[in-house]
């Protein structure tokens, strides 16, 4: 039995995702595909458009066999944290042979070169990184320039071009989000000395940041932007599989479609209730950023506008939205350090599975190193203290979204411990 793992957000699940799923199985010869997806909040620190059960069903309808939730502490973290948490989860299944992901470059050799560099951090690279950071570059830009200069200097990558002899430019590979995630997946596999083999192939059609809905496969960014600005149009609908479109329409009708602005009041309350010192305790928030948030909080007009206000040359918009998400969800740095020290513990929260995947579940139960949680009510007896902590944070994140839904459209509150996995 061969199993391929896929790490995704499916926010929402579109035709490009369906293509990736089919290609992952075809390229690896896998019998089963396991998707690890973000829960209520995604890696950019924003709420997912649709709840996790809806996105799990979309994936199952298009070829996934088992869908598991990535704990929010990792799902709403940096690319490194996201990748390390997700790889830890896949490895804990005890039966995953491949990790398959799309990338802009479409080839593994370059991604592995950067992964080894970032993992080993030789002194020459670290000195270049410190130099660019001191010059005021954001960390992603400083890392990109340092990596390219170091690798060209050591001859580990393509030589300098005649027009740019000192090599002081950003890596083209490190400008692309899916390449960056792919590098972090490879890095996490290297760090764990994992038997899981990475597999990548080129993204087709639109790039990650492409805002156009033209082409065979539009980017998820373009689809999200269209849904948030224009609602569900024919052009957007054409980018989704029929099963995903049906689920999306149900979510919109039932008030289970979210935008960042839906969480503005909750976030503003949190900002008003916390001191500058308390703000600095959250994950990814430095003392300088805490000071900036505290000084500007009375100019708050909404989630997105406040993130724009906080953005600086050194702090990217994504870093800011992620920091605000950590405040909203009470994700603290000291807790993250405990999880990191414990090598990113996980539990296996089933969001959905196909009945035909029963043999896969049996193997996971026999060979897996983390508890398989189909019924949330069993968490108290199955989970270790750290796993239980992750479960509590995941439940809180889900309840934040459910609170928003109930306030917007009054009705019964759906507690996480009453939710069952999607079964096809």
N, C-alpha and C positions, 0 to 999 in steps of 0.2 A: 504493500500500500504506500503510495506517494502522496504527500500533502504539501501544498504551496501556501505560504502565508502572505497576506496583503495587509498593509497598514494604510488606513485611509480616513477621510472624514465624511465623504459622501454627502456634501453639503451644497446642493442636493445631489442625488445619484443621477447622472446623466449618461448619454450614449457613449461618451468617451470612457466612462467607468465600466460600462458593459463590455466595451471592446477590450479594455485592459484585463478584465476578469477572464474573458474567453482566451485571450492571448497568453495569460499566465498559465492557464491549464494546458494549453496547446504546446507552449515552449518547454514546459517542464515535464509533460506527460503525467501530471498529477491526477489522482483519482478524486481528491477533495481540495477545496479552496476554503481557507479560514480567513475571515476578514476581521481585523482588529480596528475598531472605529472609535472616534471621540464620542463622548457622551453629550451632555447639554451644552458644553462650551468647547470651542475649538482652539487650535494652536495659536491663532492670532489674538486670542484673548477676547473673542466675541461670542455671543450666543449663537448656536447653530440655528439655521432657519427653521428646521423641523425637529421634533423630538427624536430621541435615539431609537425608539421602537419603530417609528415610521421609516427612518433611514435604514434600519436593519431589514425591514420587510422589503424595501426597494432592492437591497443587495441580494436577498434570498430569491426574489422573483427573477433576478437576472443572472443567476448562476452561482452565487456563494452558497456554501453548504453549512457553514457555522459562522455566526457573528458574535464577537465578544466585545465588551466595553473596555476601553483604555481608561484607567482611573484619572480623574480630573486633575490631580496633582501633576500628572505627566502630560495629559492631553492639552492643558492650557499653559505648558511650559515652553522654554526655548526649543529650538530645533534639536539641540543635543539632548535635552531632557525628554522631549517627545520621543525621540528615536530610542534612547536607552530604556525608557519604560516599555515601549512597544516591543522591542527586541527581547527584553526580559520576559514579557508575557508570552511571546511566541515560543521562546526556548522552554518555558515552564510546561508547555503542552507535552513535551517529550516525544513528539512524532512529526515535527515540521521539518521537511527536507530542504525547502527553498523559501527565500524571501524575494518576492518579485515586485519591482517598482518601475515606474516610468521615469525617464529623465530627459532633459533637453539634449544632452550630449549623446545619449543612447549607447554608450560603451563603458565597460566596467574598469578598464585599466586606469584611466585618468582619475576616476572617482576613488579607486583604491589608493592611488598615489597621494591624493590630498588627505584621505582618511588616515593613512599611516603617519603623515606629517603632523596632523593635528593631534593624533594620539601620542606620538613619541615626543613631540615638541623639542627638537634639538636646540641647543643654546643659540645658534645663529639665527634661527627663525624667531625665537623668543625676543632676542634683542631688536630685530626688525619690527616685531609687533609692538614692543614698548615704544620704539621710536615713532611709529605712525600714530600710536595712541596719544603720545605727548604732543603731536602736531595738531590734535583736535579732531581727528577722524573718528567717526562712530566705530564701535568694535567690529561690525561686519566689514566695513570698508578697510579698516586697518588690517584685519586678518587677511582679507583678499590681497591687498598690496604686499603684505609681508610674505605671504605664501608664494605669490608669483615671483617676487624678487629672489627669494631663497631658492626655489626650485630651478629657476633659470641659472642662478649663480652656480649651483651644484651640478647642473647638467641633468637633473632628474626629470626634466620636462622639456617641451619644445624650446629651441634656442631663441634668443632675443631677435626681434625683427630689426632690419637696418634702420628703420625710421624711429625706433624706440630703444636705443642701444642700452640704456641703463635699466630697462625692464621695470621701471617704476609706474606700473599701471595696474588696474584691477584685473583679476582673472575673469575671462569671459565665462568660464565654468561656474565661478562663484557669484556671478550676477543672477543666476537662474535658481529660483526657489526649489524646484524639484531636484536639481543637481545637488543643492546644499543638503536637502533631506537625505538624498541617496548617499552622500558622503557620510552623514551622521549614522545612517543605518549600517554602512560598512564599518565605520569606526566602532560602533557598539558591538558588532559581531567579532571584530578583532579583539576588543577589550575582553570579551567573555570567552575568547577562544572557542567560539560556537561552531558546532558541526553544520549549522544551517548555511546553505550556499546562497550568496546574493546573485540575482539575475536582473538585468535591466534591459529595456529596449526603448527606442525613441518615442517620445510623445508625438502624437500625430495632430495635424491641423493647428489650432490656436495655441499660443503660448499662455503661460500662467496669468500674466497681467493683461492679456488682450481683452479689450472691452467690447469687441465686436461679436455679434451673434451669427456672423456669416461663416461659411465653411461647414464641412461635414461634422466636426466636433468643436463646439465653442468651449471656452474655458469655464470652469466653475465660477471664477470671478465675474465673468461677463453675465452668466446666468443669474448669479446672486444680485448683481447690480441692476439688471433688468427687472427682476422680481420685486426688489425693494423700491425702485423708482417708478415703475410703470404697472406693477401687478403682473398677473399672468396673461401674457399676450400670445398670439399665434406663433410669433417668431421664437419665443421662449419655449412654448410647448413643443415645438418641433425638435428641440434639442434633448428631450427626455424620452426614454422608453415609455410605451403605453402604460405599463404597470406603474412606473414612477409617477407619471402624470396623474393617474387616477388617485394615487395616495396623496400627492401634493394637493390636489383639489379638495380632498377630504380634510386635510390639515387646515387649509385656509378656511373652509366652511366651519370647522369646529374650534377655530381660534388657537390652533397649535402651530401657527406660523409666527416667527419672532424676528424682530429687528433690534439692533443695539439700543435704539431710543426707548424701547419698551422697558428697559432696565434703568433708565435715567433717574427716576425718583428714588429707587432703592439705593443706587450708587451715591446720589447726593446726600441722602440721609447718613450713609456710612462716612462720607467725607466730613460732614458736620460733626459727627460724634467722635472723631478721632483727632488726637493731638499730632503734632509733627513727629514727636518721638515714637508714638504708636504707629504712625504710617511707615516709619523706617523699619518696622519689624516684619513687613510683608515681603514675600518672595519677589526678587528682581527690583526692589526699590532701595536705591542708595539714599544716603542722608541728603544729598543735593536734590534728588528728585522728590523726596519727602518734603523738603523745604519749599520746593517749587509748587507742589500740590497744595500745601498749606497756605501759601501766599496767594494763590490764584483761585482757591475754591469758591470764593464769593462771586466769581465771574462765571460760575457754572451755568450753562444753559441747556446742556444735554450731553450724552455720552460721547458722541462723535465730535461735537464742537469743542468739548473740554480736552479731548485727546489732541485735537489740532492745536489748541492753545498751549498745551504742555510740550509739544514737539520742539526739539532743538537740533542743532547740527550733530551733536553727539548722540542724541536719543531718537531712534526711529519711531515712526508712528505705531508700528507693530509692538515695539517694546513698551510704549506708553499704554496701548489698549490692553496688553497682557498684564501690566502692573495694576491697572484699574480693575481688571477682572480678579486679580488676586485679592485686592481690597474687598471687592464685593463678596467673594466666596470665602474670605477669611483663610487664605492659604499663606502660611507664615514661613519665613526663611528658616527658623530653627527646626521646624518640622521637616522641611525639605532636606536639610542637612542630615537629619536622622535617617530619612529614607535613602538618601544617597550613600550614607555610611553602611547601610544594610544592603547595598547593591540593588536598589530599586525592586523591593518586594512587590508582588502582585497577587491578586486572586482572580479567578476565572468567572466573570459575570456573563452568563449567557443572555444575549439579547434576542437571539432567534436561531433556529436551525431547521434543516430539512429532515423529515422522517427517514429519508434514504441515507442520512449521515449517522445513523445509529451505530454502525461499526466504528466510526471515527470517535464518537463519544466514549465508546467502550475502551478503546485504546488509550484515550486521554485519562480516563479514570484509573487505568492500570499503570501507565507510564508517566503521567504528569506529576510535577513536583509542587503544584499549587492546587488548592481546593477548587472543585468545579461547583459553582453556585447557580443552580437553576431556580431555586426558590429563595428570594431575599430573606424570608423569615428564618431560614436556616443559618444565617450569617453568625449568630451568636454561638453556635456550637461547632461550626466548621472553620472559622477564621482565627488566625493568631492575633495578638494585640495590634501589630502594625497593619495587618490586612484588615482588621476591624476598623482601624482608624481611617484607612483609605475608603472603606465601604461607607463610613459615616459621612465623609466629605463628598462622596459621590451622591449619596442620598440628599444631602443639603443642597448641592447644586441642582439636582432634579427638582427639589421642592421649591427653590427660587423660581424656576421656570414655571412650575405648576401654579405658584402664587400669582405670577404675572397673568397667566391664562385665566385663572378664576376671577381676578379683579377686572379683567377686560371683558370677560363673558361669564357671568355668575353661573355656578353649577357646582356639583360635588367635587371636592378636592381628591385627587387620585394620589394616595400615598405610595411611595416606592415599594414598600413591603407587600403591597397588594397586586403589583404588576407581574404578569407572567410573560415568559418569552414568546416571541412570535413563532408559530409552528406551521410549516407548510408540508 
